[in-house]
Amino acid sequence: MPGRLTTHVLDTAQGRPAAGVTIEVWRCGASAAERVLLATLRTNADGRTDAPLLEGEQLRAGAYELVFLVGAYFATQPVECSDPPFLDRVPVRFAIADADAHYHVPLLVSPWSYTTYRGS
């Protein structure tokens, strides 16, 4: 199977997948000017995207950043949030060493905190 990048967003405030979160996928260069937007996707009812964020030849070794637009998501949810939101855009920067591998970058998030890790 070719390399691919996937995610799963879980709303820890409500204990369920976060449906409708917009995610930006960026390739990062040596400077901020070399940052390139590759894709913008939204999570489905399971908190995942319908297709991998990147796969095959789209996925290359190098630095990437996922930006999760959680402020807009939590604004539509029945949870207490501040105005402006404490967390609005959550960036997760990481590196791909093996473009033939599966990289899974989940986000567990509430209006007040988040965590991530390399999953499987």
Biopython code that builds the backbone (N, CA, C, O; Angstrom):
import numpy as np
from Bio.PDB.StructureBuilder import StructureBuilder

atoms = [
    (1, "MET", "N", (0.845, -1.170, 0.000)),
    (1, "MET", "CA", (0.000, 0.000, 0.000)),
    (1, "MET", "C", (0.896, 1.240, 0.000)),
    (1, "MET", "O", (1.874, 1.295, 0.746)),
    (2, "PRO", "N", (0.570, 2.241, -0.834)),
    (2, "PRO", "CA", (1.402, 3.447, -0.878)),
    (2, "PRO", "C", (1.275, 4.241, 0.419)),
    (2, "PRO", "O", (0.333, 4.048, 1.188)),
    (3, "GLY", "N", (2.232, 5.136, 0.653)),
    (3, "GLY", "CA", (2.197, 5.974, 1.837)),
    (3, "GLY", "C", (0.963, 6.848, 1.858)),
    (3, "GLY", "O", (0.423, 7.221, 0.817)),
    (4, "ARG", "N", (0.525, 7.167, 3.072)),
    (4, "ARG", "CA", (-0.649, 8.029, 3.205)),
    (4, "ARG", "C", (-0.621, 8.747, 4.549)),
    (4, "ARG", "O", (0.015, 8.305, 5.506)),
    (5, "LEU", "N", (-1.337, 9.873, 4.587)),
    (5, "LEU", "CA", (-1.475, 10.685, 5.788)),
    (5, "LEU", "C", (-2.956, 10.752, 6.124)),
    (5, "LEU", "O", (-3.778, 11.126, 5.288)),
    (6, "THR", "N", (-3.291, 10.381, 7.373)),
    (6, "THR", "CA", (-4.684, 10.399, 7.814)),
    (6, "THR", "C", (-4.786, 11.090, 9.167)),
    (6, "THR", "O", (-3.781, 11.340, 9.833)),
    (7, "THR", "N", (-6.018, 11.392, 9.560)),
    (7, "THR", "CA", (-6.280, 11.998, 10.862)),
    (7, "THR", "C", (-7.607, 11.511, 11.399)),
    (7, "THR", "O", (-8.397, 10.898, 10.681)),
    (8, "HIS", "N", (-7.844, 11.788, 12.666)),
    (8, "HIS", "CA", (-9.104, 11.493, 13.347)),
    (8, "HIS", "C", (-9.248, 12.569, 14.411)),
    (8, "HIS", "O", (-8.358, 12.729, 15.247)),
    (9, "VAL", "N", (-10.343, 13.306, 14.398)),
    (9, "VAL", "CA", (-10.547, 14.375, 15.363)),
    (9, "VAL", "C", (-11.623, 13.936, 16.347)),
    (9, "VAL", "O", (-12.741, 13.595, 15.962)),
    (10, "LEU", "N", (-11.259, 13.952, 17.626)),
    (10, "LEU", "CA", (-12.181, 13.547, 18.681)),
    (10, "LEU", "C", (-12.457, 14.725, 19.603)),
    (10, "LEU", "O", (-11.531, 15.377, 20.085)),
    (11, "ASP", "N", (-13.729, 14.991, 19.843)),
    (11, "ASP", "CA", (-14.196, 16.057, 20.720)),
    (11, "ASP", "C", (-14.242, 15.496, 22.137)),
    (11, "ASP", "O", (-15.186, 14.791, 22.494)),
    (12, "THR", "N", (-13.233, 15.803, 22.942)),
    (12, "THR", "CA", (-13.152, 15.240, 24.285)),
    (12, "THR", "C", (-14.114, 15.925, 25.259)),
    (12, "THR", "O", (-14.395, 15.380, 26.326)),
    (13, "ALA", "N", (-14.619, 17.104, 24.913)),
    (13, "ALA", "CA", (-15.599, 17.781, 25.768)),
    (13, "ALA", "C", (-16.937, 17.060, 25.739)),
    (13, "ALA", "O", (-17.668, 17.054, 26.729)),
    (14, "GLN", "N", (-17.260, 16.448, 24.593)),
    (14, "GLN", "CA", (-18.543, 15.768, 24.444)),
    (14, "GLN", "C", (-18.397, 14.254, 24.320)),
    (14, "GLN", "O", (-19.392, 13.531, 24.278)),
    (15, "GLY", "N", (-17.159, 13.780, 24.262)),
    (15, "GLY", "CA", (-16.935, 12.340, 24.183)),
    (15, "GLY", "C", (-17.416, 11.713, 22.898)),
    (15, "GLY", "O", (-18.033, 10.648, 22.912)),
    (16, "ARG", "N", (-17.130, 12.380, 21.765)),
    (16, "ARG", "CA", (-17.577, 11.842, 20.472)),
    (16, "ARG", "C", (-16.682, 12.365, 19.356)),
    (16, "ARG", "O", (-15.904, 13.296, 19.564)),
    (17, "PRO", "N", (-16.793, 11.763, 18.165)),
    (17, "PRO", "CA", (-16.034, 12.281, 17.018)),
    (17, "PRO", "C", (-16.468, 13.715, 16.716)),
    (17, "PRO", "O", (-17.620, 14.087, 16.939)),
    (18, "ALA", "N", (-15.543, 14.501, 16.212)),
    (18, "ALA", "CA", (-15.810, 15.893, 15.859)),
    (18, "ALA", "C", (-16.122, 15.970, 14.365)),
    (18, "ALA", "O", (-15.214, 15.959, 13.534)),
    (19, "ALA", "N", (-17.394, 16.048, 14.037)),
    (19, "ALA", "CA", (-17.834, 16.119, 12.639)),
    (19, "ALA", "C", (-17.852, 17.563, 12.169)),
    (19, "ALA", "O", (-18.301, 18.446, 12.899)),
    (20, "GLY", "N", (-17.371, 17.813, 10.967)),
    (20, "GLY", "CA", (-17.427, 19.136, 10.362)),
    (20, "GLY", "C", (-16.251, 20.045, 10.685)),
    (20, "GLY", "O", (-16.344, 21.257, 10.492)),
    (21, "VAL", "N", (-15.141, 19.486, 11.173)),
    (21, "VAL", "CA", (-13.949, 20.290, 11.434)),
    (21, "VAL", "C", (-13.189, 20.484, 10.122)),
    (21, "VAL", "O", (-12.884, 19.515, 9.426)),
    (22, "THR", "N", (-12.890, 21.718, 9.794)),
    (22, "THR", "CA", (-12.090, 22.017, 8.609)),
    (22, "THR", "C", (-10.615, 21.819, 8.950)),
    (22, "THR", "O", (-10.148, 22.238, 10.009)),
    (23, "ILE", "N", (-9.892, 21.174, 8.037)),
    (23, "ILE", "CA", (-8.468, 20.898, 8.224)),
    (23, "ILE", "C", (-7.718, 21.390, 6.994)),
    (23, "ILE", "O", (-8.062, 21.048, 5.863)),
    (24, "GLU", "N", (-6.693, 22.193, 7.228)),
    (24, "GLU", "CA", (-5.797, 22.626, 6.153)),
    (24, "GLU", "C", (-4.544, 21.763, 6.206)),
    (24, "GLU", "O", (-4.013, 21.487, 7.282)),
    (25, "VAL", "N", (-4.075, 21.340, 5.033)),
    (25, "VAL", "CA", (-2.847, 20.534, 4.926)),
    (25, "VAL", "C", (-1.801, 21.388, 4.218)),
    (25, "VAL", "O", (-1.994, 21.809, 3.078)),
    (26, "TRP", "N", (-0.687, 21.638, 4.913)),
    (26, "TRP", "CA", (0.384, 22.489, 4.388)),
    (26, "TRP", "C", (1.677, 21.709, 4.260)),
    (26, "TRP", "O", (1.982, 20.875, 5.113)),
    (27, "ARG", "N", (2.446, 21.966, 3.205)),
    (27, "ARG", "CA", (3.830, 21.486, 3.092)),
    (27, "ARG", "C", (4.710, 22.665, 3.486)),
    (27, "ARG", "O", (4.510, 23.782, 3.010)),
    (28, "CYS", "N", (5.673, 22.418, 4.347)),
    (28, "CYS", "CA", (6.508, 23.492, 4.895)),
    (28, "CYS", "C", (7.920, 23.391, 4.357)),
    (28, "CYS", "O", (8.497, 22.306, 4.282)),
    (29, "GLY", "N", (8.467, 24.534, 3.985)),
    (29, "GLY", "CA", (9.852, 24.602, 3.538)),
    (29, "GLY", "C", (10.740, 25.142, 4.645)),
    (29, "GLY", "O", (10.359, 25.161, 5.815)),
    (30, "ALA", "N", (11.899, 25.567, 4.264)),
    (30, "ALA", "CA", (12.880, 26.070, 5.233)),
    (30, "ALA", "C", (12.459, 27.397, 5.842)),
    (30, "ALA", "O", (12.868, 27.722, 6.957)),
    (31, "SER", "N", (11.643, 28.174, 5.122)),
    (31, "SER", "CA", (11.182, 29.458, 5.648)),
    (31, "SER", "C", (9.658, 29.517, 5.572)),
    (31, "SER", "O", (9.029, 28.715, 4.882)),
    (32, "ALA", "N", (9.078, 30.469, 6.284)),
    (32, "ALA", "CA", (7.623, 30.628, 6.282)),
    (32, "ALA", "C", (7.090, 30.924, 4.882)),
    (32, "ALA", "O", (5.956, 30.567, 4.564)),
    (33, "ALA", "N", (7.897, 31.570, 4.048)),
    (33, "ALA", "CA", (7.473, 31.907, 2.687)),
    (33, "ALA", "C", (7.328, 30.668, 1.813)),
    (33, "ALA", "O", (6.655, 30.712, 0.783)),
    (34, "GLU", "N", (7.949, 29.572, 2.211)),
    (34, "GLU", "CA", (7.890, 28.336, 1.422)),
    (34, "GLU", "C", (6.738, 27.417, 1.839)),
    (34, "GLU", "O", (6.671, 26.272, 1.392)),
    (35, "ARG", "N", (5.856, 27.893, 2.668)),
    (35, "ARG", "CA", (4.703, 27.118, 3.126)),
    (35, "ARG", "C", (3.657, 27.106, 2.011)),
    (35, "ARG", "O", (3.280, 28.165, 1.509)),
    (36, "VAL", "N", (3.178, 25.903, 1.614)),
    (36, "VAL", "CA", (2.245, 25.762, 0.494)),
    (36, "VAL", "C", (1.015, 24.981, 0.953)),
    (36, "VAL", "O", (1.138, 23.891, 1.511)),
    (37, "LEU", "N", (-0.169, 25.545, 0.716)),
    (37, "LEU", "CA", (-1.420, 24.864, 1.036)),
    (37, "LEU", "C", (-1.665, 23.777, 0.005)),
    (37, "LEU", "O", (-1.755, 24.057, -1.190)),
    (38, "LEU", "N", (-1.773, 22.528, 0.469)),
    (38, "LEU", "CA", (-1.978, 21.391, -0.426)),
    (38, "LEU", "C", (-3.444, 20.980, -0.525)),
    (38, "LEU", "O", (-3.902, 20.546, -1.582)),
    (39, "ALA", "N", (-4.175, 21.117, 0.576)),
    (39, "ALA", "CA", (-5.569, 20.669, 0.576)),
    (39, "ALA", "C", (-6.318, 21.273, 1.749)),
    (39, "ALA", "O", (-5.722, 21.620, 2.768)),
    (40, "THR", "N", (-7.632, 21.395, 1.597)),
    (40, "THR", "CA", (-8.535, 21.774, 2.680)),
    (40, "THR", "C", (-9.656, 20.749, 2.674)),
    (40, "THR", "O", (-10.328, 20.551, 1.661)),
    (41, "LEU", "N", (-9.853, 20.092, 3.828)),
    (41, "LEU", "CA", (-10.856, 19.034, 3.931)),
    (41, "LEU", "C", (-11.696, 19.233, 5.180)),
    (41, "LEU", "O", (-11.351, 20.045, 6.038)),
    (42, "ARG", "N", (-12.804, 18.491, 5.289)),
    (42, "ARG", "CA", (-13.664, 18.525, 6.477)),
    (42, "ARG", "C", (-13.864, 17.106, 6.988)),
    (42, "ARG", "O", (-13.915, 16.146, 6.219)),
    (43, "THR", "N", (-13.975, 17.003, 8.298)),
    (43, "THR", "CA", (-14.212, 15.684, 8.886)),
    (43, "THR", "C", (-15.663, 15.261, 8.687)),
    (43, "THR", "O", (-16.572, 16.088, 8.623)),
    (44, "ASN", "N", (-15.849, 13.948, 8.591)),
    (44, "ASN", "CA", (-17.181, 13.370, 8.433)),
    (44, "ASN", "C", (-17.778, 13.044, 9.815)),
    (44, "ASN", "O", (-17.220, 13.446, 10.836)),
    (45, "ALA", "N", (-18.885, 12.335, 9.850)),
    (45, "ALA", "CA", (-19.575, 12.013, 11.104)),
    (45, "ALA", "C", (-18.706, 11.202, 12.060)),
    (45, "ALA", "O", (-18.945, 11.210, 13.268)),
    (46, "ASP", "N", (-17.700, 10.501, 11.533)),
    (46, "ASP", "CA", (-16.801, 9.702, 12.370)),
    (46, "ASP", "C", (-15.568, 10.501, 12.810)),
    (46, "ASP", "O", (-14.690, 9.953, 13.478)),
    (47, "GLY", "N", (-15.491, 11.781, 12.447)),
    (47, "GLY", "CA", (-14.341, 12.599, 12.813)),
    (47, "GLY", "C", (-13.130, 12.363, 11.930)),
    (47, "GLY", "O", (-12.031, 12.816, 12.251)),
    (48, "ARG", "N", (-13.315, 11.666, 10.831)),
    (48, "ARG", "CA", (-12.242, 11.379, 9.880)),
    (48, "ARG", "C", (-12.575, 12.062, 8.552)),
    (48, "ARG", "O", (-13.694, 12.540, 8.365)),
    (49, "THR", "N", (-11.624, 12.109, 7.646)),
    (49, "THR", "CA", (-11.914, 12.605, 6.311)),
    (49, "THR", "C", (-12.288, 11.419, 5.432)),
    (49, "THR", "O", (-11.873, 10.290, 5.697)),
    (50, "ASP", "N", (-13.065, 11.669, 4.396)),
    (50, "ASP", "CA", (-13.527, 10.583, 3.532)),
    (50, "ASP", "C", (-12.395, 9.911, 2.766)),
    (50, "ASP", "O", (-12.510, 8.749, 2.378)),
    (51, "ALA", "N", (-11.319, 10.629, 2.549)),
    (51, "ALA", "CA", (-10.139, 10.092, 1.860)),
    (51, "ALA", "C", (-8.912, 10.529, 2.663)),
    (51, "ALA", "O", (-9.007, 11.451, 3.473)),
    (52, "PRO", "N", (-7.772, 9.887, 2.452)),
    (52, "PRO", "CA", (-6.557, 10.344, 3.140)),
    (52, "PRO", "C", (-6.283, 11.822, 2.856)),
    (52, "PRO", "O", (-6.657, 12.342, 1.805)),
    (53, "LEU", "N", (-5.636, 12.480, 3.793)),
    (53, "LEU", "CA", (-5.261, 13.875, 3.599)),
    (53, "LEU", "C", (-4.294, 13.999, 2.428)),
    (53, "LEU", "O", (-4.420, 14.896, 1.595)),
    (54, "LEU", "N", (-3.328, 13.087, 2.377)),
    (54, "LEU", "CA", (-2.383, 12.953, 1.263)),
    (54, "LEU", "C", (-2.117, 11.474, 1.072)),
    (54, "LEU", "O", (-2.198, 10.694, 2.021)),
    (55, "GLU", "N", (-1.798, 11.083, -0.162)),
    (55, "GLU", "CA", (-1.432, 9.692, -0.406)),
    (55, "GLU", "C", (-0.613, 9.577, -1.682)),
    (55, "GLU", "O", (-0.605, 10.472, -2.527)),
    (56, "GLY", "N", (0.080, 8.442, -1.797)),
    (56, "GLY", "CA", (0.861, 8.165, -2.996)),
    (56, "GLY", "C", (1.916, 9.219, -3.264)),
    (56, "GLY", "O", (2.678, 9.590, -2.371)),
    (57, "GLU", "N", (1.958, 9.699, -4.498)),
    (57, "GLU", "CA", (2.980, 10.669, -4.910)),
    (57, "GLU", "C", (2.813, 12.033, -4.254)),
    (57, "GLU", "O", (3.758, 12.821, -4.230)),
    (58, "GLN", "N", (1.613, 12.330, -3.715)),
    (58, "GLN", "CA", (1.398, 13.596, -3.009)),
    (58, "GLN", "C", (2.209, 13.654, -1.719)),
    (58, "GLN", "O", (2.595, 14.733, -1.269)),
    (59, "LEU", "N", (2.466, 12.489, -1.128)),
    (59, "LEU", "CA", (3.167, 12.411, 0.151)),
    (59, "LEU", "C", (4.655, 12.232, -0.095)),
    (59, "LEU", "O", (5.092, 11.227, -0.657)),
    (60, "ARG", "N", (5.427, 13.225, 0.338)),
    (60, "ARG", "CA", (6.880, 13.187, 0.169)),
    (60, "ARG", "C", (7.543, 13.395, 1.517)),
    (60, "ARG", "O", (6.925, 13.922, 2.443)),
    (61, "ALA", "N", (8.796, 12.983, 1.632)),
    (61, "ALA", "CA", (9.549, 13.255, 2.858)),
    (61, "ALA", "C", (9.653, 14.760, 3.039)),
    (61, "ALA", "O", (9.822, 15.499, 2.070)),
    (62, "GLY", "N", (9.551, 15.211, 4.282)),
    (62, "GLY", "CA", (9.670, 16.632, 4.571)),
    (62, "GLY", "C", (8.745, 17.063, 5.680)),
    (62, "GLY", "O", (8.112, 16.238, 6.339)),
    (63, "ALA", "N", (8.673, 18.366, 5.880)),
    (63, "ALA", "CA", (7.878, 18.954, 6.954)),
    (63, "ALA", "C", (6.469, 19.294, 6.465)),
    (63, "ALA", "O", (6.278, 19.759, 5.342)),
    (64, "TYR", "N", (5.497, 19.052, 7.331)),
    (64, "TYR", "CA", (4.089, 19.320, 7.049)),
    (64, "TYR", "C", (3.456, 19.990, 8.250)),
    (64, "TYR", "O", (3.984, 19.951, 9.361)),
    (65, "GLU", "N", (2.310, 20.607, 8.000)),
    (65, "GLU", "CA", (1.530, 21.166, 9.094)),
    (65, "GLU", "C", (0.055, 20.932, 8.798)),
    (65, "GLU", "O", (-0.425, 21.220, 7.701)),
    (66, "LEU", "N", (-0.647, 20.414, 9.778)),
    (66, "LEU", "CA", (-2.101, 20.330, 9.731)),
    (66, "LEU", "C", (-2.624, 21.458, 10.602)),
    (66, "LEU", "O", (-2.156, 21.641, 11.726)),
    (67, "VAL", "N", (-3.585, 22.212, 10.100)),
    (67, "VAL", "CA", (-4.216, 23.268, 10.881)),
    (67, "VAL", "C", (-5.689, 22.885, 11.033)),
    (67, "VAL", "O", (-6.426, 22.793, 10.051)),
    (68, "PHE", "N", (-6.101, 22.664, 12.277)),
    (68, "PHE", "CA", (-7.466, 22.262, 12.603)),
    (68, "PHE", "C", (-8.232, 23.512, 13.043)),
    (68, "PHE", "O", (-7.826, 24.172, 13.999)),
    (69, "LEU", "N", (-9.322, 23.843, 12.369)),
    (69, "LEU", "CA", (-10.099, 25.039, 12.675)),
    (69, "LEU", "C", (-11.151, 24.703, 13.742)),
    (69, "LEU", "O", (-12.340, 24.578, 13.448)),
    (70, "VAL", "N", (-10.686, 24.563, 14.972)),
    (70, "VAL", "CA", (-11.545, 24.090, 16.063)),
    (70, "VAL", "C", (-12.425, 25.189, 16.650)),
    (70, "VAL", "O", (-13.480, 24.891, 17.210)),
    (71, "GLY", "N", (-12.016, 26.448, 16.536)),
    (71, "GLY", "CA", (-12.857, 27.535, 17.038)),
    (71, "GLY", "C", (-14.207, 27.564, 16.340)),
    (71, "GLY", "O", (-15.244, 27.695, 16.990)),
    (72, "ALA", "N", (-14.196, 27.444, 15.028)),
    (72, "ALA", "CA", (-15.444, 27.427, 14.252)),
    (72, "ALA", "C", (-16.278, 26.194, 14.590)),
    (72, "ALA", "O", (-17.504, 26.274, 14.657)),
    (73, "TYR", "N", (-15.622, 25.063, 14.802)),
    (73, "TYR", "CA", (-16.334, 23.834, 15.174)),
    (73, "TYR", "C", (-17.047, 24.014, 16.515)),
    (73, "TYR", "O", (-18.252, 23.780, 16.611)),
    (74, "PHE", "N", (-16.309, 24.428, 17.549)),
    (74, "PHE", "CA", (-16.914, 24.531, 18.880)),
    (74, "PHE", "C", (-17.972, 25.625, 18.955)),
    (74, "PHE", "O", (-18.847, 25.568, 19.819)),
    (75, "ALA", "N", (-17.915, 26.623, 18.069)),
    (75, "ALA", "CA", (-18.945, 27.660, 18.031)),
    (75, "ALA", "C", (-20.307, 27.082, 17.663)),
    (75, "ALA", "O", (-21.336, 27.687, 17.965)),
    (76, "THR", "N", (-20.326, 25.920, 17.013)),
    (76, "THR", "CA", (-21.585, 25.278, 16.608)),
    (76, "THR", "C", (-22.019, 24.179, 17.576)),
    (76, "THR", "O", (-23.030, 23.515, 17.345)),
    (77, "GLN", "N", (-21.265, 23.982, 18.653)),
    (77, "GLN", "CA", (-21.536, 22.877, 19.570)),
    (77, "GLN", "C", (-22.174, 23.378, 20.873)),
    (77, "GLN", "O", (-21.980, 24.531, 21.258)),
    (78, "PRO", "N", (-22.937, 22.506, 21.550)),
    (78, "PRO", "CA", (-23.572, 22.899, 22.812)),
    (78, "PRO", "C", (-22.616, 22.773, 24.004)),
    (78, "PRO", "O", (-22.915, 22.087, 24.982)),
    (79, "VAL", "N", (-21.466, 23.443, 23.909)),
    (79, "VAL", "CA", (-20.488, 23.451, 24.997)),
    (79, "VAL", "C", (-20.126, 24.897, 25.291)),
    (79, "VAL", "O", (-20.219, 25.761, 24.419)),
    (80, "GLU", "N", (-19.711, 25.152, 26.530)),
    (80, "GLU", "CA", (-19.335, 26.507, 26.921)),
    (80, "GLU", "C", (-17.984, 26.870, 26.308)),
    (80, "GLU", "O", (-17.014, 26.122, 26.435)),
    (81, "CYS", "N", (-17.932, 28.010, 25.650)),
    (81, "CYS", "CA", (-16.701, 28.511, 25.030)),
    (81, "CYS", "C", (-16.551, 29.986, 25.351)),
    (81, "CYS", "O", (-17.528, 30.674, 25.647)),
    (82, "SER", "N", (-15.322, 30.461, 25.289)),
    (82, "SER", "CA", (-15.097, 31.890, 25.480)),
    (82, "SER", "C", (-15.245, 32.611, 24.141)),
    (82, "SER", "O", (-15.229, 31.991, 23.077)),
    (83, "ASP", "N", (-15.390, 33.933, 24.219)),
    (83, "ASP", "CA", (-15.473, 34.739, 23.004)),
    (83, "ASP", "C", (-14.476, 35.881, 23.127)),
    (83, "ASP", "O", (-14.719, 36.782, 23.929)),
    (84, "PRO", "N", (-13.395, 35.906, 22.404)),
    (84, "PRO", "CA", (-13.022, 34.951, 21.357)),
    (84, "PRO", "C", (-12.622, 33.602, 21.947)),
    (84, "PRO", "O", (-12.328, 33.492, 23.137)),
    (85, "PRO", "N", (-12.618, 32.571, 21.088)),
    (85, "PRO", "CA", (-12.301, 31.233, 21.587)),
    (85, "PRO", "C", (-10.846, 31.125, 22.066)),
    (85, "PRO", "O", (-9.935, 31.697, 21.467)),
    (86, "PHE", "N", (-10.655, 30.384, 23.151)),
    (86, "PHE", "CA", (-9.306, 30.140, 23.656)),
    (86, "PHE", "C", (-8.465, 29.439, 22.597)),
    (86, "PHE", "O", (-7.332, 29.843, 22.338)),
    (87, "LEU", "N", (-9.011, 28.391, 21.980)),
    (87, "LEU", "CA", (-8.361, 27.706, 20.850)),
    (87, "LEU", "C", (-9.171, 28.001, 19.605)),
    (87, "LEU", "O", (-10.382, 27.783, 19.578)),
    (88, "ASP", "N", (-8.505, 28.497, 18.575)),
    (88, "ASP", "CA", (-9.180, 28.807, 17.323)),
    (88, "ASP", "C", (-8.642, 27.929, 16.200)),
    (88, "ASP", "O", (-9.366, 27.102, 15.646)),
    (89, "ARG", "N", (-7.371, 28.114, 15.870)),
    (89, "ARG", "CA", (-6.710, 27.325, 14.831)),
    (89, "ARG", "C", (-5.585, 26.561, 15.512)),
    (89, "ARG", "O", (-4.648, 27.166, 16.033)),
    (90, "VAL", "N", (-5.672, 25.248, 15.511)),
    (90, "VAL", "CA", (-4.656, 24.416, 16.162)),
    (90, "VAL", "C", (-3.694, 23.883, 15.105)),
    (90, "VAL", "O", (-4.079, 23.041, 14.293)),
    (91, "PRO", "N", (-2.440, 24.364, 15.102)),
    (91, "PRO", "CA", (-1.446, 23.867, 14.140)),
    (91, "PRO", "C", (-0.679, 22.687, 14.729)),
    (91, "PRO", "O", (-0.277, 22.709, 15.892)),
    (92, "VAL", "N", (-0.486, 21.671, 13.916)),
    (92, "VAL", "CA", (0.331, 20.519, 14.316)),
    (92, "VAL", "C", (1.386, 20.335, 13.233)),
    (92, "VAL", "O", (1.070, 19.917, 12.119)),
    (93, "ARG", "N", (2.642, 20.647, 13.559)),
    (93, "ARG", "CA", (3.742, 20.535, 12.594)),
    (93, "ARG", "C", (4.513, 19.253, 12.894)),
    (93, "ARG", "O", (4.795, 18.942, 14.051)),
    (94, "PHE", "N", (4.846, 18.524, 11.850)),
    (94, "PHE", "CA", (5.527, 17.229, 11.991)),
    (94, "PHE", "C", (6.311, 16.965, 10.717)),
    (94, "PHE", "O", (6.196, 17.704, 9.739)),
    (95, "ALA", "N", (7.104, 15.912, 10.738)),
    (95, "ALA", "CA", (7.915, 15.568, 9.562)),
    (95, "ALA", "C", (7.619, 14.144, 9.109)),
    (95, "ALA", "O", (7.383, 13.249, 9.921)),
    (96, "ILE", "N", (7.637, 13.963, 7.816)),
    (96, "ILE", "CA", (7.511, 12.648, 7.179)),
    (96, "ILE", "C", (8.923, 12.203, 6.812)),
    (96, "ILE", "O", (9.609, 12.875, 6.042)),
    (97, "ALA", "N", (9.353, 11.077, 7.359)),
    (97, "ALA", "CA", (10.681, 10.541, 7.050)),
    (97, "ALA", "C", (10.597, 9.488, 5.951)),
    (97, "ALA", "O", (11.486, 9.397, 5.104)),
    (98, "ASP", "N", (9.524, 8.689, 5.963)),
    (98, "ASP", "CA", (9.356, 7.584, 5.019)),
    (98, "ASP", "C", (8.057, 7.789, 4.254)),
    (98, "ASP", "O", (6.982, 7.512, 4.786)),
    (99, "ALA", "N", (8.133, 8.263, 3.026)),
    (99, "ALA", "CA", (6.947, 8.573, 2.226)),
    (99, "ALA", "C", (6.141, 7.344, 1.843)),
    (99, "ALA", "O", (5.034, 7.475, 1.321)),
    (100, "ASP", "N", (6.675, 6.146, 2.091)),
    (100, "ASP", "CA", (5.934, 4.918, 1.799)),
    (100, "ASP", "C", (5.175, 4.395, 3.023)),
    (100, "ASP", "O", (4.515, 3.359, 2.944)),
    (101, "ALA", "N", (5.263, 5.100, 4.144)),
    (101, "ALA", "CA", (4.629, 4.647, 5.383)),
    (101, "ALA", "C", (3.275, 5.338, 5.579)),
    (101, "ALA", "O", (2.949, 6.311, 4.901)),
    (102, "HIS", "N", (2.501, 4.807, 6.523)),
    (102, "HIS", "CA", (1.232, 5.415, 6.918)),
    (102, "HIS", "C", (1.498, 6.299, 8.135)),
    (102, "HIS", "O", (1.973, 5.820, 9.164)),
    (103, "TYR", "N", (1.191, 7.577, 8.014)),
    (103, "TYR", "CA", (1.289, 8.518, 9.125)),
    (103, "TYR", "C", (-0.127, 8.919, 9.523)),
    (103, "TYR", "O", (-0.874, 9.472, 8.716)),
    (104, "HIS", "N", (-0.486, 8.640, 10.763)),
    (104, "HIS", "CA", (-1.814, 8.968, 11.286)),
    (104, "HIS", "C", (-1.612, 9.980, 12.408)),
    (104, "HIS", "O", (-0.924, 9.698, 13.389)),
    (105, "VAL", "N", (-2.216, 11.162, 12.261)),
    (105, "VAL", "CA", (-2.032, 12.256, 13.215)),
    (105, "VAL", "C", (-3.396, 12.640, 13.793)),
    (105, "VAL", "O", (-4.064, 13.526, 13.261)),
    (106, "PRO", "N", (-3.815, 11.979, 14.883)),
    (106, "PRO", "CA", (-5.103, 12.296, 15.492)),
    (106, "PRO", "C", (-5.032, 13.573, 16.327)),
    (106, "PRO", "O", (-3.959, 13.978, 16.775)),
    (107, "LEU", "N", (-6.189, 14.196, 16.526)),
    (107, "LEU", "CA", (-6.299, 15.355, 17.408)),
    (107, "LEU", "C", (-7.427, 15.091, 18.386)),
    (107, "LEU", "O", (-8.565, 14.857, 17.979)),
    (108, "LEU", "N", (-7.119, 15.127, 19.663)),
    (108, "LEU", "CA", (-8.112, 15.052, 20.725)),
    (108, "LEU", "C", (-8.233, 16.468, 21.255)),
    (108, "LEU", "O", (-7.237, 17.051, 21.685)),
    (109, "VAL", "N", (-9.452, 17.044, 21.234)),
    (109, "VAL", "CA", (-9.581, 18.479, 21.474)),
    (109, "VAL", "C", (-10.843, 18.823, 22.270)),
    (109, "VAL", "O", (-11.883, 18.180, 22.134)),
    (110, "SER", "N", (-10.716, 19.841, 23.090)),
    (110, "SER", "CA", (-11.843, 20.480, 23.775)),
    (110, "SER", "C", (-11.692, 21.977, 23.523)),
    (110, "SER", "O", (-10.720, 22.387, 22.887)),
    (111, "PRO", "N", (-12.616, 22.801, 23.998)),
    (111, "PRO", "CA", (-12.422, 24.248, 23.811)),
    (111, "PRO", "C", (-11.201, 24.792, 24.560)),
    (111, "PRO", "O", (-10.793, 25.930, 24.325)),
    (112, "TRP", "N", (-10.614, 23.992, 25.459)),
    (112, "TRP", "CA", (-9.562, 24.486, 26.345)),
    (112, "TRP", "C", (-8.234, 23.762, 26.223)),
    (112, "TRP", "O", (-7.234, 24.225, 26.772)),
    (113, "SER", "N", (-8.195, 22.631, 25.514)),
    (113, "SER", "CA", (-6.939, 21.881, 25.430)),
    (113, "SER", "C", (-6.960, 20.948, 24.227)),
    (113, "SER", "O", (-8.010, 20.668, 23.648)),
    (114, "TYR", "N", (-5.750, 20.466, 23.862)),
    (114, "TYR", "CA", (-5.650, 19.471, 22.804)),
    (114, "TYR", "C", (-4.398, 18.627, 23.013)),
    (114, "TYR", "O", (-3.468, 19.015, 23.720)),
    (115, "THR", "N", (-4.406, 17.472, 22.379)),
    (115, "THR", "CA", (-3.236, 16.597, 22.363)),
    (115, "THR", "C", (-3.227, 15.866, 21.035)),
    (115, "THR", "O", (-4.261, 15.701, 20.387)),
    (116, "THR", "N", (-2.041, 15.433, 20.644)),
    (116, "THR", "CA", (-1.883, 14.684, 19.408)),
    (116, "THR", "C", (-0.753, 13.686, 19.580)),
    (116, "THR", "O", (-0.004, 13.754, 20.555)),
    (117, "TYR", "N", (-0.629, 12.778, 18.659)),
    (117, "TYR", "CA", (0.422, 11.757, 18.690)),
    (117, "TYR", "C", (0.482, 11.115, 17.315)),
    (117, "TYR", "O", (-0.393, 11.344, 16.480)),
    (118, "ARG", "N", (1.507, 10.313, 17.077)),
    (118, "ARG", "CA", (1.548, 9.535, 15.832)),
    (118, "ARG", "C", (0.845, 8.230, 16.110)),
    (118, "ARG", "O", (1.323, 7.406, 16.889)),
    (119, "GLY", "N", (-0.284, 8.047, 15.474)),
    (119, "GLY", "CA", (-1.089, 6.838, 15.656)),
    (119, "GLY", "C", (-0.774, 5.814, 14.598)),
    (119, "GLY", "O", (0.220, 5.912, 13.878)),
    (120, "SER", "N", (-1.642, 4.830, 14.522)),
    (120, "SER", "CA", (-1.443, 3.748, 13.543)),
    (120, "SER", "C", (-2.655, 3.596, 12.642)),
    (120, "SER", "O", (-2.666, 2.737, 11.761)),
]
sb = StructureBuilder()
sb.init_structure("model")
sb.init_model(0)
sb.init_chain("A")
sb.init_seg("    ")
for serial, (resi, resn, name, xyz) in enumerate(atoms, 1):
    if name == "N":
        sb.init_residue(resn, " ", resi, " ")
    sb.init_atom(name, np.array(xyz, "f"), 0.0, 1.0, " ", f" {name:<3s}", serial, name[0])
structure = sb.get_structure()
